[in-house]
Amino acid sequence: MDDVFKKLRNNKALNYSDRDSYALDLYASSPWYLPNLEVEQTVAQTTPRDEIHSLGGEMETYINKLESCNLCKDDYFNGSRSIVHQLSKLDSKSITVMFVGDGPRKSSEGDIKKDKCFVGAEATLLYKIIKAMKLSPSEHVTCLLTKCFIDSDSSEVQKELAANCLNHLLHEIALLSPKFVITLGAFATNTLLGTKERLSNIHGKFYPKTVPKIDGGDEHSFTVVPLFHPSFLLINPDMKRNAWTDLQKVMKSLGKN
């Protein structure tokens, strides 16, 4: 399974055109299959930063800090950093669920969408899941552990980027105060939990965590729930029902079932 995750992170399991066509045969067998479901357009549109009213200046300050980050070596990025996030699209602080992927991937056109954390068939499947969980656009957010795209097979380089980006993710959790953080894949899960577990052993379990609040005072408590990455589910459709069972535990806690 670890080999599968490694291949998925490096985009070697399937190219996106293959995934898009292959996925059509998989969705019908999924417990969250929704006919003719359109991806939430509010997710795909960019909201001007001056419209981030309810988040206040804190989010604006953080976005500026994130986009000017230079913690990692320049030679990792061939002279061009592609920092990916969707935080500029938020217009609410009523976030209950944060989905966290491992890192940016290239689109079917071979480029990096700086305002989309997930692309292609992965994005379509994830948003079907979000719809099936009855989460409105104002109740969820998608984020990434590693913020910059890097075309490298080196696990050490990937770990270095993740270590540098972890504080960014914790800052986002502190700002948005989600009740649940659903980590997609083993890499994001183990980095956030500080563990070295196989996802097959821990998926669907609840792990309580805390992070200091931005405005001081008590810490914010949240629950990490590991889940299989959409890429993994696309090529392993027999695991979709397990994933849906895991998600129903979160829905029950939120009163969504």
LOFIZA-888633 format. One record per atom (N, C-alpha, C, CB): residue in one letter; x, y, z. Coordinates in steps of 0.001 Angstrom, whole numbers, plus 524288, in hexadecimal, padded with zeros to 5 digits. Last residue first. Glycine has a CB too. Layout:
residues N
aXYZ ...
end
This chain:
residues 257
n79898832F8824D7 n7969B82E08822AD n790AC82D9F82321 n799268296682574 k79C6B83BB582987 k79B4C83C13823F1 k798F883716821B8 k7A03483D6882101 g7A0B183D9F83342 g79B0483D91832BB g7994183DE782D19 g798AB841FB835C7 l7AB1683C628345E l7A9578419B832CF l7A36B841FA83253 l7ABD78431F82DAA s7ABDE831F783685 s7ADB4835AB83A7F s7ABDC83B2883971 s7B3968359B83ACD k7A86682E0E82CF0 k7A55982D1B831B2 k7A6DB830EB835FC k7A61E8277A8339A m7B0A88311582668 m7AB678332C82596 m7A8028328782A7F m7A8CD83074820E6 v7B8A382AAA82A5C v7B9188306182AC8 v7B3BA832E282A33 v7BCE98329182696 k7B48582111827A0 k7B5AA8221C82D20 k7B61F827F982E07 k7BABE81F5082ED6 q7B449821C881CDF q7AF4E821DA81FA0 q7B00C822B28257C q7AC5C81CC881EA8 l7BEB08207581A44 l7BC6B825A9819DC l7B7328261181CB6 l7BBB88271E8142D d7BFD58159F81B9B d7C2E98194381EC1 d7C07181EB181ED0 d7C8828199581CAD t7B9108121C813D7 t7B7FE810C38194D t7BAEA8146C81CF1 t7B98480B0D81A6F w7BE93815B480B24 w7B975817E680C4D w7B7D7816BC811ED w7B562815C280880 a7C77280F5880B99 a7C803814FC80C3E a7C2CD8178280DA9 a7CA34817738073E n7C2E2805AB809AB n7C5988069080EA2 n7C60B80C6480FB9 n7CB0F8040680E90 r7BF6C8077B7FF8A r7BB8E8069780398 r7BDFD8075280901 r7B9348011980311 k7C8DD808807FA13 k7C55880CFB7FA91 k7C16080C3C7FEFB k7C27D80DE87F569 m7CEF18001B7F829 m7CFD1802BB7FD27 m7CC16807547FDFF m7D56C8049F7FD79 d7CD187FCD97EE47 d7CB017F9857F26D d7CBA57FBFC7F7C3 d7CDA57F43B7F259 p7D2858038D7E7CE p7CCF9804A87E8D7 p7CAAA801537ED2E p7C9D7803DA7E3F1 n7DD51807E07E664 n7DBD78039A7E9EA n7D61C804437EB7D n7DF748037C7EEDE i7DE85810807E0B1 i7E0D980BC07DE85 i7DFF0807037E1FE i7E6A980C867DDB3 l7D90A817B07E6B2 l7D7E78173F7E123 l7DA1D812437DEC2 l7DA0A81BEF7DE46 l7DD88817377F07B l7D8448151F7EFC5 l7D6E4814637EA05 l7D44B818B47F254 f7E6E481C507EE98 f7E6FA816D67F02C f7E1A6814577EF3B f7E88D816517F5F6 s7E332826487EC8C s7E62D823777E895 s7E63681D9D7E9AC s7EBC6825887E854 p7DE8E829337F639 p7DB4C828377F1A3 p7DE248253E7ED4E p7D94F82D4F7EF83 h7E4738223B800FD h7E4A5826827FD35 h7E11C825437F890 h7EA578277C7FB59 f7DDA581DC680C38 f7E08C81C908077D f7E02A8211F803A9 f7DE808177C804F8 l7DF00825088181D l7DBBE822CE81401 l7DF378219680F53 l7D7358269A81275 p7DF2682834825BF p7E1E78268082103 p7DE2F823E881D21 p7E652822B68226E v7DB2B8329882C89 v7D8FA82DA782AA9 v7DBCD82C1F825A3 v7D2EE82E1B829BB v7DD3B83A29837A2 v7DF728385F832B0 v7DD0A8330C8314E v7E58E8380083307 t7D64D843FA83DC7 t7D6F383E5A83D3E t7D8FC83D0A837D6 t7D1C983B8183E48 f7D9D984E8A84674 f7D78984C6E841B3 f7D8C58469B8416A f7D99884F5A83CC2 s7DA39859BA84E6B s7DA3F8540984E1E s7D78A8524A84918 s7D7898519C852F8 h7E2148647A8509F h7DDBC8626D84D88 h7DE5385C8784D19 h7DD898650084803 e7E542868E585D97 e7E6938667D858A6 e7E1A2864C6855CB e7EA3C861D98597F d7E1858756D86336 d7E1D286FB98631E d7E35386DB485DB3 d7DC9986D5B864CF g7E90A880F68601D g7E50687E1D862F3 g7E5CB878488628D g7DFB187F90860F3 g7EBBB885C6852FB g7ED0F8848585864 g7E8B38817F85AFE g7EE388897A85B78 d7E89288678848DF d7E78C88AFD84C35 d7E8CA889F5851ED d7E1EC88C9F84BB0 i7EB0387CB4844DA i7EDBE88146842D6 i7ED2F885E684683 i7EBB4882B383D6F k7ECB2871EC84D98 k7E95A8759884AD9 k7EC7B87A6884948 k7E4A68772484E3F p7F4868668484BB6 p7F3AE86B9384E55 p7F03786F2484B10 p7F8F086E4984F6B v7EDDE85A6F84A1D v7F16E85E3C847D7 v7F06D8636D84A99 v7F0AC85EB7841BB t7EC0F84CA884C2D t7EB378522584D8C t7EF3F8558384ACA t7EB80852F78538A k7E4EE840D384949 k7E9978441C84902 k7E8268499C84AD3 k7EBE68443584357 p7E06E833A884935 p7DFE88390384B27 p7E51A83BEC84B05 p7DDC1838FB850B5 y7DD2A82BAF83F5C y7E1D582D2284257 y7E14E832CA84427 y7E6E482C6483F00 f7D57E8211B83B9E f7D56D8268683D56 f7DA3782793840C6 f7D04B827C684055 k7D68C8192982FFA k7D6F1819DE8359C k7D73581FAF836E2 k7DBC7816FA837CF g7D6D88187982533 g7D1C4818BB827C5 g7D1E98195282DA5 g7CECE8140C82683 h7E2BA8114B824B4 h7DEB18145E82206 h7D98B8141482506 h7DDED8126781C58 i7EA8780B308291A i7E87C80F9282C35 i7E421812A082988 i7ECD98133F82D7F n7EE2E8035B822AF n7ED74802238283D n7EA9F8066F82B41 n7F2AE8012382ABE s7EF788078A8190A s7EBD08032A81976 s7EAAD801C581F22 s7EDF87FE698169E l7F79180E5681A62 l7F2428107981A4A l7EE3280C2881AD7 l7F153813868153A r8015980B3F8235C r7FEDC809F981E6E r7F93A80BEA81E95 r7FF18803FF81D59 e8085B8156382A36 e804868112E829F7 e802D28101982456 e7FFC58128982D51 k80EF381C3882FF0 k810D08193F82B6D k80D5D8146F82AC8 k816B1817A982C14 t80BB4829668344A t80BE7823BB834C8 t80E598215382FE8 t806658217D835B4 g807F88338F8350D g80D2D8325B836FB g80DF082C89837C8 g80E308353A83C08 l7FEC2836EE830D8 l7FE7983414835D3 l803D2833008382D l7FB9F82EF983510 l8025583BCD827B1 l7FF4783ECD82B7B l7FF2483C1E830CB l7F9B983F9E82979 t807C98336A822F0 t80A6C8385882409 t8077F83B7082832 t80AF483B9681F0A n8003F82BAD821D3 n804A882ABB8254C n8079B82FB982699 n80856826D2822DD t7F940830D681AA5 t7F79782ECB81FBA t7FC2882E4C82379 t7F4F28298381F12 a7FF0C832FD811BB a7FCBB83750814B0 a7FB458359281A31 a7F7E283974811DA f801908285280F39 f8059882C5380FF5 f8038E830DC8133B f8078782E5680AA9 a7F8698227E80DE6 a7FBF78213E81234 a7FFD1825A881354 a7FEF381C46810FC g7EC4F8296880AF4 g7F123826AE809B9 g7F4C58262480E59 g7F3E58296B8056E l7E7158343280F9E l7E677830C280B1E l7EBB682E57809AE l7E42B833C58066D t7E1558374381B66 t7E643836E781895 t7E5CD832BA8145C t7EAD6835A881C5C i7D85983F8581FC6 i7D89C83A7681D28 i7DD8383A59819C8 i7D39A8396F819CB v7D5C68453182B08 v7D9AB8459A826E5 v7DA3C8402D82490 v7DF10847C2828FD f7CAC284AED83117 f7CD4E8463C82F13 f7D146847BB82AE3 f7C93A8425E82CDA k7C8B2854FC833F8 k7C7CE850E0837CE k7CAA584BE183638 k7C1EE84FD483870 p7D16585FCB83102 p7CDDD85B8C82F81 p7CD22857A9833F1 p7CFEE858BB82AAA s7D60386A77831CE s7D3A9867978362C s7CFDA8634C8347B s7D0DD86B5A839B2 l7DB568718082BB2 l7D62886FD2829F7 l7D33486C9982E01 l7D6A986CBB8250B l7E4E587390830D1 l7E1B7877D482EBA l7DC128763282DBA l7E41A879D8829B6 a7E8AB8699883352 a7E7B086D6083781 a7E427871CC835A8 a7ECD986F9B83987 i7E9D18656E82953 i7E62C862F882D00 i7E4C7866BC83161 i7E88785DEC82F48 e7F19886C1C8259D e7EC7E86C048230E e7E85C869938269D e7ECCF8690081DE0 h7F9C28694582C2F h7F7D786EAC82C4F h7F25E86EEF829E6 h7FBA98726482959 l7FB6485F23828ED l7F98F8600882E44 l7F75C8658B82EE1 l7FE0385F268322F l7FF378615181ED6 l7FA5785E7381F86 l7F81585F4C824F7 l7FB34858A381E8E h8088D866828216A h804888692D81E50 h7FF3E8667E81F13 h8060C8693E8186D n80DE385E9B82688 n80C2D863218298E n808228665982698 n810D78668A82AF7 l80FFF857F781DF5 l80C768564B82223 l80A8285AE38255A l80F2C85260825AE c8176C85AD6816C2 c8120785C86815D7 c80E5D85B4981A61 c80FFA859FF810F2 n8209C8563581A1A n8206585BED819B7 n81ACB85DE981941 n8239485DCC81509 a81DB984BC38195A a81F3F84DE481E6E a81EF8853D681E6A a824C784C1781FE2 a81C0084AF680E98 a817A984A3181238 a818DF84C798178B a816638446C812BD l8262184C7C80AB7 l821FB8502D80967 l81D7584FC080D3F l8200984F3D803D3 e82AD48438C80F0D e82CBB848C88106E e8289984CE380F50 e831C384A1180D6C k8256083B8780A2E k824FE83C1780FDB k826C88417B81197 k8283B837E281299 q828A383D147FFE2 q8231C83D7F80132 q8225E83E4D8070A q8202B838A07FF66 v8334683AE680112 v831A2840207FF7A v82BEB840FE800E0 v8327E840EC7F993 e8328F8305C803C2 e834F5834068076A e83372839A180623 e83AE58337180758 s82E6B82BAB7FB10 s82B3282BD07FFC8 s82D6682FAE803BC s82ACF8265A8023C s82F588300B7EE61 s8323F82F6D7F340 s82EA782FD67F7FB s83692833837F39D d82B198323B7E522 d829F982D0B7E72A d82C7982C2C7EC82 d82BDA828E97E359 s8252B83E597E1C5 s8299D83B777E3EA s827D78363A7E606 s82C5583EA07E83B d8208F8490D7DF32 d820F1844637DBED d825C6841577DD95 d8212E845D57D5FD i8182084FA67E756 i81D8E84E4C7E64F i81DB4849237E36E i820C484E027EB6E f80FC4859EC7EAEA f810A38555B7E79F f81674854867E6E8 f80DE9855FB7E248 c80D7F85DCA7F81A c80FF385EAE7F30B c8107E8599B7EFFA c8154A861387F3C1 k8092F85A608017C k8069C85E987FEA0 k808BA85F637F920 k80720863948019C t805B784EF68078A t809F885182804B1 t8079C8557D80100 t80D6084D75801A5 l7FACE84E2780ABC l7FF3684E1780E5E l803D8850EB80BEA l800B88486880FDA l7F00B855ED806A0 l7F4478525480573 l7F86485294809B4 l7F6B3853918001D c7E1E48568480760 c7E726858928081F c7EB2185463806A6 c7E7F985A6780DD8 t7D4D985A3A80644 t7D8E78568A804B2 t7DE2D8593280508 t7D7EA854727FF1D v7CA2F85BAD80F05 v7CE8785E0980C27 v7D250859B680ABA v7D14D8626880F6F h7BC9485D778127E h7C14685A5F81196 h7C56B85D8A80EB4 h7BFF08557180E80 e7B413863E881384 e7B54A86068817DC e7BA5785D568171E e7B0E085CAC818A5 s7B1898696580AD5 s7B36686C6880F4E s7B503868FB813E9 s7AF3A8702C81107 p7ADAE861D8803FD p7B2B586455802DE p7B4F08675F80779 p7B224867EE7FE49 s7A8838578780C6C s7A7E185C1580910 s7AD3E85E7C807FC s7A4268602880B9C l7A80C84A1F80CBA l7AB0A84EAC80E70 l7AA438531B80A8E l7B0EE84D5280F01 k7A41D8402680B51 k7A0778447180C5B k7A33D8493D80E97 k79C35842A581022 m7A9F683837807C7 m7AA578393F80D67 m7A6CF83DBE80F1B m7AFFA83A7780EE1 a7A888839297FD36 a7A5E3834DB7FFE0 a7A60183584805C6 a7A85E82FAD7FE62 k7AF3D841967FB61 k7A99D8422B7FA80 k7A69B83DFF7FD6A k7A857841EA7F4A8 i7B8CC83CD17FD8D i7B71D8415980099 i7B13C8422A8001D i7BA08846477FED2 i7B8E78353C7F59F i7B8F1833A77FB1F i7B6E3838137FE8B i7BE82832127FCD9 k7B95F83BB17ED0C k7B4E68382E7ED92 k7B46C836667F345 k7B576833627E9D9 y7C30F840097EEED y7BE7B843637EF6E y7B969840457EF67 y7BE668475F7EB10 l7C98B8374E7ED1C l7C973839D77F236 l7C49083D237F2E4 l7CE4C83D377F2F0 l7C798835497E27A l7C61A831737E66F l7C5C4833F47EBD5 l7CA0182CEA7E682 t7CBBE83E7E7DE0C t7C64A83CFE7DD2E t7C46D8392B7E152 t7C59F83A997D7C1 a7D62D83E027E136 a7D2D78424C7E2F8 a7CD1A840DC7E26F a7D4048474A7DFDF e7D962835037DBDA e7D9CB835437E18D e7D6298396E7E3B3 e7DF748365F7E33B a7D84B837AC7D16D a7D4B5833CC7D3A3 a7D4E0833CD7D995 a7D60582E5B7D194 g7DCDC844EE7D26A g7DB878403A7CF83 g7D7A083CB87D248 g7E05783D377CE68 v7E2498492F7DED9 v7E0F1849E47D95A v7DF47844AB7D702 v7E59C84C397D645 f7E32B850767EAA1 f7E25984B707E806 f7E09384C7A7E272 f7DE41848067EB04 c7E4EA85AC97ECEB c7E7FE856E97EFB2 c7E7888517D7ED3C c7E653856B47F55D k7E5E4865907E54B k7E30C860A07E5C2 k7E69285C8C7E856 k7E12485EB07E04C d7EB7B86E3A7E2B1 d7E6E986F0C7E602 d7E3A286A1F7E688 d7E396873707E3D8 k7F35D86B447DC0C k7F4DD86D697E11B k7F03F86E517E4BE k7F7BC872707E055 k7F4FB860957D51C k7F0C4864437D637 k7F19A8666B7DBB5 k7EB42861977D5B1 i7FF2C85DD17CCDE i7FDA985DFB7D25A i7F9708621E7D30D i8027285F237D5EB d7FE46855CA7C123 d7FFB985A6A7C420 d7FDCE859F77C9BA d7FD8585F5B7C191 g7FAC384DC07BADE g8003C84DB37BC68 g801FC852797BF6E g8038284D287B7BE e7F09084C8C7B8DF e7F37A84FB97B521 e7F93D8500B7B676 e7F133855267B4DE s7ED25847577C171 s7ED7A844507BCA0 s7F05C847517B858 s7E802842D37BAC1 s7F5A984CCA7CB86 s7F09F84BEB7C8FA s7F16C848A17C413 s7EDEF851307C79A k7FE0A847CD7D590 k7FD3A84A657D089 k7F7DC849147CE60 k8017F848D17CC9D r7FBC6849CA7E342 r7FCAB846727DEC4 r7FBBC849947D9C9 r7F9188418F7DEF4 p8001084D307F04C p7FDDF84E7F7EB29 p7FF3984A657E710 p7FFD7853D57E961 g7FE0C843E17FB16 g800C1848197F856 g7FE68848FD7F2F8 g80692846E37F7D6 d7F6FF83E2C8019D d7FCA083E0D80282 d7FF7B842837FFDD d7FED3838F6800A6 g7EB6C8449B8070B g7EE3A8412B80380 g7F40C841718046D g7ED01842887FDE4 v7E1B1845E580FFE v7E73B8471D80F2D v7E9B8842FD80BA9 v7EA2C8477081479 f7D60B84C40812A2 f7D868847D480FED f7DE088494580E98 f7D5408465880AE3 m7CF3B8502581D7F m7D3998517C81A22 m7D5CA84C71817CE m7D7E48548E81D34 v7C2D4853A3821FC v7C62884F6982011 v7CA638519781C75 v7C2DC84B4181D2D t7BE7885CF482523 t7BE2585883828B8 t7C1C7854158271D t7B8918568682900 i7BEEA86A7C82495 i7C12A865A982287 i7C0B38615E826AA i7C6FD8667D820E6 s7BB33874B6824E8 s7B8078707382702 s7B9D986B34824DB s7B23C87151825B9 k7BF6187D5F82107 k7C29087AB4824EC k7BF92876318275E k7C45687E8782925 s7BF19880C98137A s7BC8887F5681855 s7C06687CD281C07 s7B7F787BA88174A d7C30388136809D6 d7C019885CF80B89 d7BD4A884BD810A9 d7BC2D8877B80757 l7CE0C87D1480288 l7CABB87C9280723 l7C7EE881AA80855 l7CDF487ADC80BD8 k7D51287E257FAC2 k7CFA287D4D7F939 k7CBEC87D297FDDE k7CF2A878477F633 s7DEE987E7C7FE6E s7DCBD883727FCA0 s7D6FE882F57FB31 s7DFCD885737F7F7 l7E1728742A80024 l7DFB88774C80497 l7DD5487C79802ED l7E43E8784C8083C q7E56386C6B7FA18 q7E03186E627F8B9 q7DE1C872107FCEA q7DC62869D77F7ED h7F28086B067F4DC h7EEB586B397F929 h7E98886D537F71F h7F0C386EAD7FDBC v7FF8D868F77F15A v7FA18867BC7F037 v7F6C88681E7F526 v7F9A08623F7EDD3 i80A5086E787EB89 i807A686DCB7F087 i801CA86D527EF8E i808DB872697F44A s813FD86BB87E470 s80E5B86BB37E36C s80B9286A6E7E883 s80CDF867AC7DF0A r81FCB871F27E131 r81C9086F817E52C r816D386FEA7E3AB r81D86872077EA8A s82A028707D7D8E4 s8249F872617D905 s8217586F537DD04 s82217871F47D396 g833E086C077D89C g83374871AE7D821 g82DF5873D57D864 g835CF873507D339 n8325B861857DA9F n83421863287D56C n83327868F17D479 n8316985FF37D135 f8309385EC77E4CA f82C1C860887E1AF f82D9A862737DC42 f8294D864CB7E485 y8394985CAB7EA6B y835458589B7EA41 y8310C859DA7E637 y832CB857F17EFA6 d83F2E865817EACC d84076861D27E6A0 d83CB985D297E678 d8460685FE47E748 d83BD186ADF7F3AC d839E986C887EE8C d83ADE868727EA56 d83C7A8719E7ECFE k837FA863DD7FEFB k83C1B8655E7FB55 k839DD866AE7F5F7 k84027860FD7FADA c82DF78696080750 c830778651080480 c834578672680075 c82C5086199801D1 l82A30872E480AF0 l82CF886F7680E82 l8300586B2C80BAD l8292986D078124A n824DD87B708070C n829898799F80444 n82CD687609807B5 n82CD487E4C8026D c8185F8812880556 c81BA587D5D80814 c8204887BB8804AD c818668788B809A8 s810FE887988017A s816608899C8015E s81A2D885E180408 s816A388EF880401 e807BE882988031C e80959883607FDB7 e80ED5885A57FD36 e80586886E37FB04 l8071D882EE80E22 l8079887DF880B5D l809D287EC5805E9 l8024B87B4080B09 k805C988DA181001 k80A5088ADD81226 k80B48885C980F3B k80989889C2817F9 n7FC4988F6480AFF n800F68923380944 n805E988F8080B27 n800D9897DB80B38 i7F602888E68112C i7F69E887D480B9C i7FB7A88A8280978 i7F1C68899B80897 y7F6AB88E2281AFC y7F8CF888DD81A55 y7F9BE8879981494 y7F51E884CF81CBD t7F18389775818D5 t7F7028978881A8D t7F98C8923F819B5 t7F76B8991782057 e7E7A1893958167A e7EA85896898128F e7F052896A4813E1 e7E86289C1F81221 m7E4EF88F4382019 m7E5A288BDF81B97 m7E8B988E9681752 m7E05F88A1C8197D e7E48E8987782659 e7E7FD89422827B2 e7E907890A382300 e7E5A4890F482C1D g7DD1F89FC082376 g7E2788A075821A4 g7E60889BE7822B6 g7E4B58A52482409 g7D154897FA8211B g7D45A89C5382330 g7D9DF89C778210B g7D48589C098290C l7C9FE890F781E87 l7CEEA88EE082084 l7D26A8932A822A1 l7D1BF88BE181C45 s7C1F7896D681A82 s7C11D8944A81F88 s7C60C891DB821C6 s7BCFD8902B81EFC h7C65F89AB0810D1 h7C4D289E1A81521 h7C4BA89B3981A5A h7BF7C8A0738140B i7CC1D899EC806B9 i7CCA28965B80B2E i7CB5A8996781027 i7D24B893EB80B78 e7CC488A07E7FE7F e7C71C89E9E80008 e7C75F89ACE804A1 e7C47189C017FB67 d7D6268A2AF7FB97 d7D38B8A6C67FEA0 d7CE0A8A52D80033 d7D35B8ABD87FB86 r7D8D789A147F561 r7DA7F89A307FAD7 r7D7A489E507FE10 r7E04A89B247FB23 p7CECD894777ED99 p7D2B5898847EE82 p7D3F9899087F44A p7D0D189DBD7EC5C t7CDA7886F67EC1F t7CB5988B8E7EE88 t7CF9288FA57EF65 t7C8A288A247F3BD t7CD4587ECA7E161 t7D0AE8818F7E501 t7CDFA886717E70A t7D5E2882FD7E25B q7C665872DA7DFDE q7C6D98786D7DEE5 q7CA4687B007E30A q7C17087AF97DEC6 a7C553868C07E316 a7C8A6869B67DE93 a7C97C86F807DD79 a7C659867247D9DB v7BE4E868D87EB1B v7C3A1867327EC3F v7C74A868C57E7DB v7C3DE8614B7ED1E t7B52586B917E6A6 t7B76986F437EA53 t7BCFA86DD47EBB1 t7B42686F8B7EF3A q7B235863067E107 q7B4B3867427DE39 q7B72986B3B7E1E4 q7B0CE869E97DABA e7B3DD8561F7E426 e7B22D85B217E658 e7B51285FA07E3B0 e7B31B85B447EC52 v7B1B984E247D924 v7B54A84FF07DD2C v7B3968554E7DF03 v7BAF88500E7DB27 e7A5688480D7D783 e7A94284BD37D5B0 e7ACB584D657DA3C e7A698850AC7D33C l7A07C83BA57D597 l7A22983F797D979 l7A63D8430C7D71F l7A45383CC37DE62 n79BD5833A67D003 n79BBD838F37CDD9 n79D4983D207D1CA n7966283A267CBC3 p799BD82BA57DB27 p7992982C827D588 p799088324B7D42F p79439829E17D38C l7A2A9828867E440 l79E5582C2F7E3A1 l79DCB82D807DDDC l79F328313B7E6F4 y7A7EE81F3D7EC9B y7A6E6820997E72B y7A2148240F7E6CF y7A62F81BA57E3D4 w7AB4481BAC7F606 w7A9FE821387F5B5 w7A931822E17F005 w7AE55824847F841 p7AD7B811477F4C1 p7A8F28128D7F7FF p7A7A58185B7F7F3 p7A9E3810CB7FD8A s7B0E680E297E78D s7B220810C57EC74 s7AD38811E27EF93 s7B512815CF7EB70 s7AF1980A857DDE6 s7AF46806997E20D s7B037809057E766 s7B37D8029E7E0E8 a7AFD8813597D7C5 a7AABC810DE7D850 a7AA9E80CDD7DCB6 a7A93280E497D33C y7BA73816027D773 y7B6DA819057DAAC y7B1B68162E7DBA8 y7B5C781E367D822 l7C01A80FE97D075 l7C07B80EC57D604 l7BC318115D7D92E l7C5B3810747D80B d7BF83813277C673 d7BDBF80DD47C77A d7BD8B80CA17CD48 d7C148809F57C4C5 l7C3FD81CD47C746 l7BE7F81C807C5DB l7BC408171A7C6EB l7BDCA81DE27C02B a7CE9181B4F7C909 a7CB3981C887CD7D a7C57281BF27CC30 a7CC4D822077CF60 y7D2E981A197BF4D y7D282815827C2AB y7CE9F816727C711 y7D7DE814157C4EC s7D2F4824507BBC9 s7CFAC820797B923 s7CED281BAF7BC8A s7D21C81EE27B3F0 d7D9B7828F57C348 d7D49282B307C23C d7D0F88272C7BFBA d7D51082FFD7BEB7 r7E2C0822DF7C2B7 r7DFA5822D77C787 r7DA22824CD7C67A r7E244826357CBC4 d7E668825577B8C2 d7E4E981FFA7B9F0 d7E15D81FCF7BEAE d7E9C081C957BAD9 s7E87982FC37BA55 s7E4A182E637B662 s7E2C7828CE7B732 s7E6E682F137B0E1 y7F03582F417C21A y7EB058312F7C36D y7E6F482FF77BF4A y7EB3A836F07C44C n7F6F6822DE7C305 n7F6B4828627C1B0 n7F10A82A247C231 n7F8DB8296D7BC0F l7F9B281B0D7CE32 l7F67D81BF87C996 l7F702821A87C817 l7F0AE81A7C7CA92 a802DF81A6B7D45D a7FF23816177D428 a7FBC9816647CF42 a7FBA9816187D905 k80906823007D53F k80ACF81EE97D1B1 k806EA81A6E7D134 k8100281CD27D380 n808DE82BAB7DBFA n805C382BBC7D72C n807538277F7D354 n8063A830F87D492 n80D5F82AFE7E583 n810C482C937E13F n80E1682C6B7DBED n8157E829297E125 r80573827537EBB1 r807A682C767ECDB r80AE782E767E856 r80AF482C407F1CE l8041A81D667E74E l80000821547E6C2 l80219826C47E7BA l7FB86820327EA7A k80D43818587EA51 k80C32819217E4C9 k8081D81D5E7E3F0 k80A658140D7E24C k80BA9818527F520 k8102E81B077F2F0 k80F4F81C347ED30 k81528817C67F3A9 f802BE812207F618 f8027D817A17F79E f806FC81AB67F543 f8028D818297FD91 v806F98088F7F2B6 v802AB80AFE7EFD6 v8025E810C67F10C v7FD79808567F128 d80E4E806797FA53 d81018807587F4FF d80BEC80A0C7F1BF d811A3802337F277 d807BE804CE802DE d80B3280952802F5 d80D2F80A937FD7B d80FCA8085D806AC m8033B7FB4580000 m800008000080000 m8035A804EA80000 m7FC5A80008804BC 
end
